[in-house]
């Protein structure tokens, strides 16, 4: 189940990712300054436009990089993130997170359930799936990429998903019924309180909401 240590590990990942981006931005800034002193005005404008584009690209890939680096930690080294999921998150970076369900609901493959994910996850690594069920654990913290929540949801089939949501979870608490929309990352298992193991699917969440009970 969710432990504070996971967020500490994720915080380290986030710091590394942000530090890398800041380093790249600083390097580009230094190059731009040199260009400014030595090149013509027209060239300087092109350099500024390129720097702006690079900053947008950094932001576009930030959550994808976060999930890529965080997946082994979250799955206790049982899994890594496939390139297919990485590319999907980067391509749809404006939807991570989305607070507007209408923006993502039409992108959901409604035929996919946790049974499908457990059977063959690789078929759905570039699709949004929607899972609803009981919140069995949830934790949220502020880290360098922003407020981030990790929530475990058990659906009607008693299958579990672990969703990483890059936003505030609002008034969602353990025992509530919630819905998550996200892209599958990996299947793994964790030791439960009964001494056995629970199979679960890691999701990169785009949308998270509490359902009326």
LUMDOKOL-959093 format. One line per field, with one value per atom (N, C-alpha, C): residue in one letter; chain; atom name; y negated, x, z negated. Coordinates in nm, 2 decimals. Last residue first. Example, Ala and Ser with C-alpha at 12.3 -4.5 7.8 and 13.67 -1.06 7.14 Angstrom:
<loros>
rest <- c(S,S,S,A,A,A)
kette <- c(A,A,A,A,A,A)
atom <- c(N,CA,C,N,CA,C)
y <- c(0.22,0.11,0.00,0.57,0.45,0.33)
x <- c(1.28,1.37,1.29,1.32,1.23,1.32)
z <- c(-0.71,-0.71,-0.79,-0.78,-0.78,-0.78)
</loros>
This chain:
<loros>
rest <- c(X,X,X,X,X,X,X,X,X,X,X,X,X,X,X,X,X,X,X,X,X,X,X,X,X,X,X,X,X,X,X,X,X,X,X,X,X,X,X,X,X,X,X,X,X,X,X,X,X,X,X,X,X,X,X,X,X,X,X,X,X,X,X,X,X,X,X,X,X,X,X,X,X,X,X,X,X,X,X,X,X,X,X,X,X,X,X,X,X,X,X,X,X,X,X,X,X,X,X,X,X,X,X,X,X,X,X,X,X,X,X,X,X,X,X,X,X,X,X,X,X,X,X,X,X,X,X,X,X,X,X,X,X,X,X,X,X,X,X,X,X,X,X,X,X,X,X,X,X,X,X,X,X,X,X,X,X,X,X,X,X,X,X,X,X,X,X,X,X,X,X,X,X,X,X,X,X,X,X,X,X,X,X,X,X,X,X,X,X,X,X,X,X,X,X,X,X,X,X,X,X,X,X,X,X,X,X,X,X,X,X,X,X,X,X,X,X,X,X,X,X,X,X,X,X,X,X,X,X,X,X,X,X,X,X,X,X,X,X,X,X,X,X,X,X,X,X,X,X,X,X,X,X,X,X,X,X,X,X,X,X,X,X,X,X,X,X,X,X,X,X,X,X,X,X,X,X,X,X,X,X,X,X,X,X,X,X,X,X,X,X,X,X,X,X,X,X,X,X,X,X,X,X,X,X,X,X,X,X,X,X,X,X,X,X,X,X,X,X,X,X,X,X,X,X,X,X,X,X,X,X,X,X,X,X,X,X,X,X,X,X,X,X,X,X,X,X,X,X,X,X,X,X,X,X,X,X,X,X,X,X,X,X,X,X,X,X,X,X,X,X,X,X,X,X,X,X,X,X,X,X,X,X,X,X,X,X,X,X,X,X,X,X,X,X,X,X,X,X,X,X,X,X,X,X,X,X,X,X,X,X,X,X,X,X,X,X,X,X,X,X,X,X,X,X,X,X,X,X,X,X,X,X,X,X,X,X,X,X,X,X,X,X,X,X,X,X,X,X,X,X,X,X,X,X,X,X,X,X,X,X,X,X,X,X,X,X,X,X,X,X,X,X,X,X,X,X,X,X,X,X,X,X,X,X,X,X,X,X,X,X,X,X,X,X,X,X,X,X,X,X,X,X,X,X,X,X,X,X,X,X,X,X,X,X,X,X,X,X,X,X,X,X,X,X,X,X,X,X,X,X,X,X,X,X,X,X,X,X,X,X,X,X,X,X,X,X,X,X,X,X,X,X,X,X,X,X,X,X,X,X,X,X,X,X,X,X,X,X,X,X,X,X,X,X,X,X,X,X,X,X,X,X,X,X,X,X,X,X,X,X,X,X,X,X,X,X,X,X,X,X,X,X,X,X,X,X,X,X,X,X,X,X,X,X,X,X,X,X,X,X,X,X,X,X,X,X,X,X,X,X,X,X,X,X,X,X,X,X)
kette <- c(A,A,A,A,A,A,A,A,A,A,A,A,A,A,A,A,A,A,A,A,A,A,A,A,A,A,A,A,A,A,A,A,A,A,A,A,A,A,A,A,A,A,A,A,A,A,A,A,A,A,A,A,A,A,A,A,A,A,A,A,A,A,A,A,A,A,A,A,A,A,A,A,A,A,A,A,A,A,A,A,A,A,A,A,A,A,A,A,A,A,A,A,A,A,A,A,A,A,A,A,A,A,A,A,A,A,A,A,A,A,A,A,A,A,A,A,A,A,A,A,A,A,A,A,A,A,A,A,A,A,A,A,A,A,A,A,A,A,A,A,A,A,A,A,A,A,A,A,A,A,A,A,A,A,A,A,A,A,A,A,A,A,A,A,A,A,A,A,A,A,A,A,A,A,A,A,A,A,A,A,A,A,A,A,A,A,A,A,A,A,A,A,A,A,A,A,A,A,A,A,A,A,A,A,A,A,A,A,A,A,A,A,A,A,A,A,A,A,A,A,A,A,A,A,A,A,A,A,A,A,A,A,A,A,A,A,A,A,A,A,A,A,A,A,A,A,A,A,A,A,A,A,A,A,A,A,A,A,A,A,A,A,A,A,A,A,A,A,A,A,A,A,A,A,A,A,A,A,A,A,A,A,A,A,A,A,A,A,A,A,A,A,A,A,A,A,A,A,A,A,A,A,A,A,A,A,A,A,A,A,A,A,A,A,A,A,A,A,A,A,A,A,A,A,A,A,A,A,A,A,A,A,A,A,A,A,A,A,A,A,A,A,A,A,A,A,A,A,A,A,A,A,A,A,A,A,A,A,A,A,A,A,A,A,A,A,A,A,A,A,A,A,A,A,A,A,A,A,A,A,A,A,A,A,A,A,A,A,A,A,A,A,A,A,A,A,A,A,A,A,A,A,A,A,A,A,A,A,A,A,A,A,A,A,A,A,A,A,A,A,A,A,A,A,A,A,A,A,A,A,A,A,A,A,A,A,A,A,A,A,A,A,A,A,A,A,A,A,A,A,A,A,A,A,A,A,A,A,A,A,A,A,A,A,A,A,A,A,A,A,A,A,A,A,A,A,A,A,A,A,A,A,A,A,A,A,A,A,A,A,A,A,A,A,A,A,A,A,A,A,A,A,A,A,A,A,A,A,A,A,A,A,A,A,A,A,A,A,A,A,A,A,A,A,A,A,A,A,A,A,A,A,A,A,A,A,A,A,A,A,A,A,A,A,A,A,A,A,A,A,A,A,A,A,A,A,A,A,A,A,A,A,A,A,A,A,A,A,A,A,A,A,A,A,A,A,A,A,A,A,A,A,A,A,A,A,A,A,A,A,A,A,A,A,A,A,A,A,A,A,A,A,A,A,A,A,A,A,A,A,A,A,A,A,A,A,A,A,A,A,A,A,A,A,A,A,A,A,A,A,A,A,A,A,A,A,A,A,A)
atom <- c(N,CA,C,N,CA,C,N,CA,C,N,CA,C,N,CA,C,N,CA,C,N,CA,C,N,CA,C,N,CA,C,N,CA,C,N,CA,C,N,CA,C,N,CA,C,N,CA,C,N,CA,C,N,CA,C,N,CA,C,N,CA,C,N,CA,C,N,CA,C,N,CA,C,N,CA,C,N,CA,C,N,CA,C,N,CA,C,N,CA,C,N,CA,C,N,CA,C,N,CA,C,N,CA,C,N,CA,C,N,CA,C,N,CA,C,N,CA,C,N,CA,C,N,CA,C,N,CA,C,N,CA,C,N,CA,C,N,CA,C,N,CA,C,N,CA,C,N,CA,C,N,CA,C,N,CA,C,N,CA,C,N,CA,C,N,CA,C,N,CA,C,N,CA,C,N,CA,C,N,CA,C,N,CA,C,N,CA,C,N,CA,C,N,CA,C,N,CA,C,N,CA,C,N,CA,C,N,CA,C,N,CA,C,N,CA,C,N,CA,C,N,CA,C,N,CA,C,N,CA,C,N,CA,C,N,CA,C,N,CA,C,N,CA,C,N,CA,C,N,CA,C,N,CA,C,N,CA,C,N,CA,C,N,CA,C,N,CA,C,N,CA,C,N,CA,C,N,CA,C,N,CA,C,N,CA,C,N,CA,C,N,CA,C,N,CA,C,N,CA,C,N,CA,C,N,CA,C,N,CA,C,N,CA,C,N,CA,C,N,CA,C,N,CA,C,N,CA,C,N,CA,C,N,CA,C,N,CA,C,N,CA,C,N,CA,C,N,CA,C,N,CA,C,N,CA,C,N,CA,C,N,CA,C,N,CA,C,N,CA,C,N,CA,C,N,CA,C,N,CA,C,N,CA,C,N,CA,C,N,CA,C,N,CA,C,N,CA,C,N,CA,C,N,CA,C,N,CA,C,N,CA,C,N,CA,C,N,CA,C,N,CA,C,N,CA,C,N,CA,C,N,CA,C,N,CA,C,N,CA,C,N,CA,C,N,CA,C,N,CA,C,N,CA,C,N,CA,C,N,CA,C,N,CA,C,N,CA,C,N,CA,C,N,CA,C,N,CA,C,N,CA,C,N,CA,C,N,CA,C,N,CA,C,N,CA,C,N,CA,C,N,CA,C,N,CA,C,N,CA,C,N,CA,C,N,CA,C,N,CA,C,N,CA,C,N,CA,C,N,CA,C,N,CA,C,N,CA,C,N,CA,C,N,CA,C,N,CA,C,N,CA,C,N,CA,C,N,CA,C,N,CA,C,N,CA,C,N,CA,C,N,CA,C,N,CA,C,N,CA,C,N,CA,C,N,CA,C,N,CA,C,N,CA,C,N,CA,C,N,CA,C,N,CA,C,N,CA,C,N,CA,C,N,CA,C,N,CA,C,N,CA,C,N,CA,C,N,CA,C,N,CA,C,N,CA,C,N,CA,C,N,CA,C,N,CA,C,N,CA,C,N,CA,C,N,CA,C,N,CA,C,N,CA,C,N,CA,C,N,CA,C,N,CA,C,N,CA,C,N,CA,C,N,CA,C,N,CA,C,N,CA,C,N,CA,C,N,CA,C,N,CA,C,N,CA,C,N,CA,C,N,CA,C,N,CA,C,N,CA,C,N,CA,C,N,CA,C,N,CA,C,N,CA,C,N,CA,C,N,CA,C,N,CA,C)
y <- c(-0.93,-0.80,-0.80,-1.07,-1.08,-0.94,-1.04,-1.01,-1.03,-1.25,-1.18,-1.16,-1.22,-1.29,-1.19,-1.29,-1.22,-1.30,-1.25,-1.31,-1.22,-1.13,-1.26,-1.33,-0.93,-0.98,-1.12,-0.65,-0.79,-0.86,-0.35,-0.44,-0.58,-0.02,-0.16,-0.24,0.23,0.17,0.02,0.52,0.39,0.34,0.79,0.75,0.61,0.85,0.79,0.74,1.12,1.02,0.98,1.17,1.22,1.10,1.05,1.13,1.19,0.88,1.02,1.11,0.64,0.66,0.80,0.72,0.67,0.70,0.64,0.72,0.65,0.59,0.55,0.63,0.62,0.67,0.61,0.48,0.52,0.58,0.34,0.43,0.47,0.00,0.13,0.21,-0.21,-0.21,-0.07,-0.34,-0.23,-0.24,-0.66,-0.57,-0.47,-0.76,-0.76,-0.66,-0.86,-0.84,-0.85,-0.75,-0.79,-0.76,-0.80,-0.76,-0.83,-0.68,-0.78,-0.72,-0.68,-0.62,-0.72,-0.67,-0.73,-0.65,-0.55,-0.51,-0.57,-0.82,-0.68,-0.65,-1.11,-1.05,-0.89,-1.41,-1.26,-1.20,-1.69,-1.62,-1.47,-1.72,-1.78,-1.70,-1.64,-1.54,-1.60,-1.83,-1.82,-1.73,-1.65,-1.77,-1.74,-1.42,-1.54,-1.66,-1.10,-1.22,-1.35,-0.77,-0.89,-1.01,-0.50,-0.61,-0.72,-0.17,-0.27,-0.39,0.05,-0.03,-0.13,0.38,0.26,0.18,0.57,0.54,0.40,0.63,0.64,0.64,0.55,0.68,0.72,0.29,0.39,0.53,0.18,0.17,0.28,-0.02,0.11,0.11,-0.25,-0.23,-0.08,-0.46,-0.32,-0.31,-0.74,-0.69,-0.54,-1.01,-0.87,-0.81,-1.35,-1.25,-1.11,-1.65,-1.52,-1.42,-1.98,-1.89,-1.76,-1.99,-2.04,-1.95,-1.91,-1.92,-1.98,-1.92,-2.02,-2.02,-1.86,-1.82,-1.92,-1.81,-1.91,-1.88,-1.52,-1.61,-1.71,-1.27,-1.38,-1.47,-0.95,-1.04,-1.15,-0.68,-0.80,-0.89,-0.37,-0.45,-0.57,-0.29,-0.21,-0.28,-0.40,-0.45,-0.37,-0.19,-0.24,-0.28,-0.30,-0.21,-0.27,-0.31,-0.36,-0.25,-0.40,-0.30,-0.37,-0.43,-0.48,-0.37,-0.49,-0.40,-0.47,-0.60,-0.64,-0.53,-0.43,-0.45,-0.51,-0.30,-0.44,-0.47,-0.06,-0.15,-0.29,0.17,0.04,-0.07,0.40,0.36,0.22,0.46,0.40,0.35,0.60,0.45,0.39,0.84,0.80,0.65,0.90,1.00,0.97,0.66,0.77,0.88,0.51,0.47,0.58,0.66,0.64,0.61,0.61,0.75,0.75,0.34,0.39,0.54,0.28,0.29,0.33,0.11,0.16,0.16,-0.02,0.13,0.19,-0.29,-0.24,-0.09,-0.46,-0.34,-0.27,-0.81,-0.69,-0.57,-1.05,-0.98,-0.84,-1.16,-1.11,-1.04,-1.25,-1.13,-1.08,-1.48,-1.35,-1.23,-1.70,-1.71,-1.57,-1.66,-1.66,-1.66,-1.69,-1.56,-1.55,-1.91,-1.91,-1.77,-1.90,-1.92,-1.92,-1.72,-1.79,-1.79,-1.75,-1.69,-1.77,-1.64,-1.58,-1.69,-1.74,-1.67,-1.61,-1.84,-1.94,-1.87,-1.61,-1.67,-1.77,-1.42,-1.48,-1.54,-1.35,-1.40,-1.47,-1.25,-1.37,-1.43,-1.02,-1.13,-1.26,-0.87,-0.91,-1.03,-0.83,-0.91,-0.96,-0.66,-0.78,-0.88,-0.44,-0.52,-0.65,-0.35,-0.38,-0.47,-0.28,-0.40,-0.45,-0.17,-0.15,-0.28,-0.18,-0.24,-0.22,0.13,0.00,-0.05,0.33,0.29,0.16,0.39,0.50,0.46,0.21,0.26,0.38,0.12,0.20,0.28,-0.05,0.09,0.18,-0.29,-0.27,-0.12,-0.27,-0.29,-0.25,-0.24,-0.13,-0.15,-0.50,-0.36,-0.25,-0.73,-0.69,-0.55,-0.78,-0.76,-0.70,-0.80,-0.71,-0.68,-1.01,-0.87,-0.77,-1.22,-1.19,-1.04,-1.22,-1.19,-1.15,-1.30,-1.18,-1.13,-1.55,-1.44,-1.31,-1.69,-1.68,-1.56,-1.74,-1.61,-1.59,-2.00,-1.89,-1.76,-2.15,-2.13,-2.02,-2.13,-2.08,-2.05,-2.26,-2.12,-2.06,-2.52,-2.45,-2.30,-2.57,-2.57,-2.50,-2.56,-2.46,-2.45,-2.79,-2.66,-2.55,-2.98,-2.97,-2.84,-2.94,-2.92,-2.90,-3.02,-2.88,-2.85,-3.29,-3.21,-3.06,-3.37,-3.38,-3.30,-3.32,-3.25,-3.25,-3.50,-3.36,-3.27,-3.74,-3.71,-3.56,-3.72,-3.71,-3.68,-3.75,-3.62,-3.60,-4.01,-3.91,-3.78,-4.14,-4.15,-4.04,-3.94,-4.05,-4.03,-3.84,-3.82,-3.94,-3.89,-3.87,-3.86,-3.91,-4.00,-3.99,-3.70,-3.84,-3.94,-3.48,-3.51,-3.66,-3.49,-3.50,-3.54,-3.45,-3.57,-3.60,-3.19,-3.30,-3.43,-3.04,-3.04,-3.16,-3.08,-3.13,-3.14,-2.95,-3.10,-3.16,-2.69,-2.76,-2.91,-2.64,-2.63,-2.71,-2.67,-2.76,-2.76,-2.46,-2.60,-2.70,-2.25,-2.27,-2.41,-2.29,-2.30,-2.32,-2.26,-2.39,-2.40,-1.99,-2.09,-2.22,-1.87,-1.85,-1.96,-1.95,-2.00,-1.99,-1.81,-1.95,-2.01,-1.54,-1.58,-1.74,-1.56,-1.52,-1.57,-1.61,-1.71,-1.68,-1.38,-1.51,-1.62,-1.19,-1.18,-1.32,-1.28,-1.28,-1.27,-1.24,-1.38,-1.39,-0.97,-1.05,-1.19,-0.91,-0.86,-0.94,-1.04,-1.08,-1.04,-0.88,-1.02,-1.08,-0.64,-0.65,-0.79,-0.69,-0.67,-0.68,-0.69,-0.82,-0.81,-0.44,-0.48,-0.61,-0.24,-0.36,-0.40,0.12,0.00,-0.13)
x <- c(-2.23,-2.26,-2.41,-2.07,-2.18,-2.22,-1.72,-1.85,-1.95,-1.44,-1.52,-1.66,-1.19,-1.31,-1.38,-0.94,-0.97,-1.09,-0.75,-0.87,-0.90,-0.50,-0.54,-0.65,-0.25,-0.39,-0.40,-0.10,-0.07,-0.21,-0.14,-0.19,-0.13,-0.06,-0.02,-0.07,-0.26,-0.21,-0.18,-0.20,-0.25,-0.20,-0.24,-0.21,-0.27,-0.13,-0.24,-0.18,-0.03,0.00,-0.12,-0.05,-0.05,-0.01,-0.07,0.05,0.06,-0.27,-0.30,-0.18,-0.20,-0.19,-0.22,0.01,-0.11,-0.10,0.26,0.23,0.11,0.19,0.24,0.19,0.27,0.20,0.26,0.19,0.28,0.20,0.18,0.12,0.22,0.19,0.25,0.16,0.03,0.18,0.24,-0.26,-0.19,-0.04,-0.38,-0.32,-0.24,-0.71,-0.56,-0.51,-0.94,-0.92,-0.77,-1.12,-0.99,-0.99,-1.36,-1.33,-1.20,-1.46,-1.39,-1.38,-1.60,-1.60,-1.55,-1.42,-1.50,-1.51,-1.22,-1.36,-1.46,-1.01,-1.02,-1.17,-1.13,-1.07,-1.09,-1.14,-1.14,-1.07,-1.16,-1.23,-1.25,-0.85,-0.97,-1.03,-0.62,-0.73,-0.86,-0.42,-0.48,-0.60,-0.20,-0.28,-0.34,-0.12,-0.04,-0.12,-0.17,-0.24,-0.16,-0.14,-0.06,-0.12,-0.32,-0.31,-0.23,-0.35,-0.27,-0.25,-0.63,-0.54,-0.47,-0.75,-0.70,-0.61,-1.05,-0.92,-0.88,-1.31,-1.21,-1.07,-1.49,-1.43,-1.32,-1.54,-1.64,-1.60,-1.21,-1.33,-1.43,-1.02,-1.06,-1.20,-0.75,-0.90,-0.92,-0.52,-0.55,-0.70,-0.34,-0.46,-0.48,-0.14,-0.14,-0.26,-0.09,-0.16,-0.14,0.08,0.07,0.00,0.16,0.09,0.06,0.48,0.35,0.28,0.73,0.65,0.51,0.83,0.87,0.79,0.53,0.67,0.71,0.31,0.36,0.50,0.09,0.20,0.24,-0.13,-0.11,0.00,-0.29,-0.20,-0.16,-0.51,-0.48,-0.39,-0.69,-0.58,-0.55,-0.92,-0.87,-0.75,-1.21,-1.07,-1.02,-1.40,-1.37,-1.22,-1.44,-1.44,-1.41,-1.36,-1.43,-1.44,-1.16,-1.18,-1.26,-1.10,-1.18,-1.21,-0.82,-0.92,-0.98,-0.67,-0.73,-0.83,-0.39,-0.53,-0.57,-0.15,-0.17,-0.32,-0.16,-0.06,-0.07,-0.31,-0.38,-0.29,-0.18,-0.28,-0.34,-0.04,0.03,-0.06,-0.19,-0.18,-0.12,-0.38,-0.28,-0.27,-0.52,-0.49,-0.38,-0.54,-0.47,-0.43,-0.69,-0.56,-0.48,-0.93,-0.85,-0.71,-1.01,-0.99,-0.90,-1.06,-0.94,-0.91,-1.17,-1.19,-1.06,-1.27,-1.16,-1.19,-1.46,-1.47,-1.36,-1.40,-1.50,-1.51,-1.14,-1.18,-1.28,-1.16,-1.16,-1.21,-1.20,-1.08,-1.07,-1.42,-1.44,-1.31,-1.32,-1.41,-1.43,-1.16,-1.09,-1.19,-1.31,-1.20,-1.13,-1.51,-1.55,-1.43,-1.38,-1.40,-1.44,-1.14,-1.26,-1.28,-0.90,-1.01,-1.14,-0.62,-0.74,-0.84,-0.26,-0.39,-0.50,-0.27,-0.21,-0.17,-0.33,-0.44,-0.39,-0.11,-0.20,-0.32,0.02,0.07,-0.03,-0.01,-0.13,-0.10,0.25,0.16,0.04,0.34,0.40,0.31,0.17,0.16,0.22,0.25,0.11,0.10,0.52,0.49,0.34,0.49,0.57,0.53,0.36,0.30,0.36,0.57,0.43,0.36,0.79,0.79,0.66,0.69,0.71,0.71,0.85,0.75,0.79,0.90,0.95,0.84,0.87,0.83,0.90,0.96,0.90,0.87,1.06,1.15,1.09,0.83,0.94,1.02,0.67,0.65,0.75,0.78,0.64,0.61,1.04,1.02,0.88,0.98,1.05,1.04,0.84,0.77,0.85,0.98,0.92,0.86,1.08,1.18,1.11,0.83,0.94,1.03,0.71,0.65,0.75,0.88,0.85,0.80,0.86,0.99,0.97,0.59,0.63,0.76,0.60,0.53,0.56,0.78,0.81,0.73,0.74,0.79,0.81,0.64,0.56,0.61,0.84,0.72,0.64,1.03,1.06,0.94,0.88,0.91,0.95,0.89,0.76,0.78,1.16,1.10,0.96,1.20,1.26,1.20,1.06,1.01,1.07,1.22,1.08,1.02,1.45,1.45,1.32,1.35,1.40,1.40,1.31,1.20,1.23,1.57,1.47,1.35,1.69,1.74,1.64,1.55,1.53,1.58,1.65,1.50,1.48,1.91,1.88,1.73,1.90,1.94,1.91,1.82,1.74,1.77,2.05,1.92,1.83,2.35,2.26,2.13,2.57,2.49,2.41,2.70,2.78,2.70,2.53,2.64,2.71,2.35,2.30,2.41,2.50,2.45,2.41,2.53,2.65,2.61,2.27,2.33,2.45,2.22,2.14,2.21,2.38,2.41,2.34,2.25,2.39,2.42,2.01,2.01,2.15,2.09,2.03,2.04,2.17,2.27,2.22,1.93,2.04,2.14,1.78,1.74,1.85,1.93,1.92,1.88,1.89,2.03,2.02,1.62,1.67,1.81,1.60,1.54,1.59,1.74,1.79,1.73,1.58,1.72,1.77,1.35,1.34,1.48,1.45,1.39,1.39,1.54,1.63,1.58,1.30,1.41,1.51,1.15,1.11,1.22,1.30,1.29,1.25,1.25,1.39,1.39,0.98,1.04,1.18,0.97,0.92,0.97,1.07,1.14,1.10,0.87,1.01,1.09,0.65,0.66,0.80,0.73,0.71,0.71,0.72,0.85,0.84,0.46,0.52,0.66,0.29,0.37,0.43,0.02,0.09,0.16,0.08,0.00,0.09)
z <- c(0.38,0.33,0.28,0.66,0.56,0.52,0.70,0.74,0.63,0.76,0.66,0.71,1.01,0.95,0.85,1.24,1.11,1.05,1.53,1.47,1.35,1.59,1.66,1.58,1.45,1.45,1.51,1.53,1.53,1.55,1.34,1.44,1.42,1.28,1.26,1.37,1.15,1.27,1.24,0.94,0.97,1.10,0.72,0.85,0.88,0.40,0.47,0.61,0.19,0.29,0.37,-0.17,-0.03,0.06,-0.41,-0.39,-0.25,-0.45,-0.49,-0.47,-0.35,-0.50,-0.54,-0.05,-0.13,-0.27,0.16,0.05,-0.03,0.51,0.38,0.27,0.86,0.74,0.62,1.19,1.08,0.97,1.51,1.41,1.31,1.64,1.61,1.51,1.75,1.76,1.74,1.91,1.84,1.86,1.87,1.96,1.88,1.72,1.74,1.84,1.50,1.64,1.66,1.21,1.27,1.42,0.97,1.10,1.15,0.64,0.73,0.87,0.32,0.46,0.56,0.01,0.11,0.24,-0.14,-0.16,-0.06,-0.16,-0.17,-0.21,0.03,-0.08,-0.08,0.20,0.22,0.10,0.26,0.14,0.17,0.43,0.38,0.26,0.55,0.55,0.49,0.76,0.63,0.64,0.99,0.95,0.81,1.15,1.13,1.10,1.02,1.07,1.05,1.05,1.02,1.09,0.93,1.03,0.97,0.94,0.86,0.96,0.92,1.00,0.91,0.87,0.82,0.92,0.87,0.93,0.89,0.80,0.70,0.75,0.99,1.01,0.90,0.93,0.90,0.92,0.81,0.89,0.85,0.60,0.62,0.69,0.63,0.65,0.67,0.48,0.51,0.52,0.58,0.52,0.57,0.53,0.56,0.50,0.65,0.57,0.62,0.64,0.70,0.60,0.72,0.63,0.71,0.90,0.86,0.77,0.94,1.06,1.03,0.67,0.77,0.90,0.47,0.51,0.62,0.22,0.31,0.34,0.21,0.16,0.26,0.09,0.18,0.12,0.11,0.04,0.14,0.04,0.11,0.03,0.07,0.01,0.10,0.17,0.06,0.00,0.31,0.28,0.16,0.52,0.39,0.37,0.87,0.76,0.63,1.22,1.10,0.99,1.49,1.39,1.27,1.83,1.72,1.62,2.04,1.98,1.86,2.34,2.21,2.16,2.49,2.48,2.34,2.53,2.59,2.59,2.41,2.36,2.42,2.46,2.42,2.37,2.51,2.61,2.58,2.28,2.40,2.51,2.10,2.08,2.21,2.09,2.19,2.19,1.84,1.94,2.03,1.70,1.63,1.74,1.88,1.84,1.78,1.88,2.01,1.97,1.62,1.67,1.79,1.61,1.54,1.58,1.95,1.80,1.74,2.24,2.16,2.02,2.38,2.38,2.29,2.40,2.29,2.29,2.42,2.48,2.38,2.43,2.35,2.43,2.55,2.58,2.52,2.44,2.57,2.62,2.19,2.19,2.33,2.20,2.20,2.23,2.18,2.27,2.29,1.99,2.13,2.23,1.75,1.79,1.94,1.66,1.74,1.80,1.56,1.46,1.53,1.64,1.69,1.58,1.58,1.56,1.64,1.88,1.76,1.67,2.12,2.05,1.92,2.24,2.19,2.12,2.34,2.21,2.16,2.54,2.48,2.35,2.61,2.71,2.65,2.36,2.42,2.52,2.34,2.24,2.29,2.56,2.55,2.45,2.51,2.63,2.62,2.29,2.28,2.39,2.40,2.30,2.28,2.57,2.62,2.53,2.42,2.50,2.55,2.09,2.23,2.31,1.77,1.86,2.01,1.59,1.65,1.74,1.30,1.43,1.47,1.05,1.12,1.27,0.87,0.97,1.05,0.73,0.66,0.76,0.87,0.89,0.82,0.81,0.77,0.78,0.92,0.78,0.73,1.20,1.13,0.98,1.24,1.25,1.18,1.24,1.12,1.12,1.49,1.38,1.26,1.63,1.67,1.56,1.49,1.48,1.53,1.56,1.42,1.40,1.83,1.77,1.63,1.85,1.91,1.85,1.73,1.66,1.72,1.92,1.78,1.71,2.19,2.15,2.00,2.19,2.26,2.21,2.08,2.01,2.06,2.30,2.16,2.08,2.50,2.51,2.38,2.40,2.41,2.42,2.42,2.29,2.29,2.70,2.61,2.47,2.77,2.82,2.73,2.66,2.61,2.65,2.81,2.67,2.61,3.06,3.04,2.89,3.02,3.05,3.03,2.97,2.86,2.89,3.22,3.10,2.99,3.38,3.40,3.29,3.27,3.26,3.28,3.35,3.20,3.18,3.62,3.56,3.42,3.63,3.68,3.63,3.52,3.45,3.50,3.54,3.58,3.52,3.27,3.40,3.42,3.03,3.15,3.28,2.82,2.82,2.95,2.86,2.85,2.87,2.82,2.96,2.96,2.55,2.64,2.77,2.48,2.44,2.52,2.57,2.63,2.60,2.41,2.55,2.62,2.17,2.19,2.33,2.22,2.19,2.21,2.26,2.37,2.35,2.00,2.11,2.23,1.86,1.83,1.94,1.97,1.99,1.97,1.87,2.01,2.04,1.60,1.65,1.80,1.58,1.54,1.60,1.65,1.73,1.71,1.43,1.57,1.66,1.22,1.23,1.37,1.28,1.28,1.29,1.24,1.37,1.38,0.97,1.08,1.21,0.84,0.83,0.94,0.91,0.96,0.95,0.76,0.91,0.97,0.51,0.56,0.71,0.49,0.48,0.53,0.50,0.62,0.61,0.25,0.37,0.49,0.10,0.08,0.20,0.17,0.21,0.20,0.06,0.20,0.25,-0.21,-0.15,0.01,-0.28,-0.26,-0.19,-0.09,-0.20,-0.17,0.01,0.03,-0.10,0.00,0.00,0.00)
</loros>
